[in-house]
Amino acid sequence: MNQNEPRPGRSPRPRRARSAADSTRCPCCKKRTTFCWTCPCGFEICQACMRDNAWGLTCNHITWTCPDCGAQRSY
């Protein structure tokens, strides 16, 4: 089987490039990013801000505490 051929029983899915519409704006640093950590209450933070503020958001680096509602969220 050629590497470019689809596997039997599976249809090939075309890959799509990420566009500017796929990115969101981090409310903390105001930069465009493709990923933000989110809480059901609506709080969002990008990966860079999460790393910079980990000292106040987590104590075990397994879960983080939402500063808005106090909910424990997993990384």
Secondary structure, DSSP 8 states (H G I E B T S, - for coil): --TTS--TT----------GGG-EE-TTT--EES-EEE-TTS-EEEHHHHHHTHHHH-SSSSEEE-TTT--EEE-
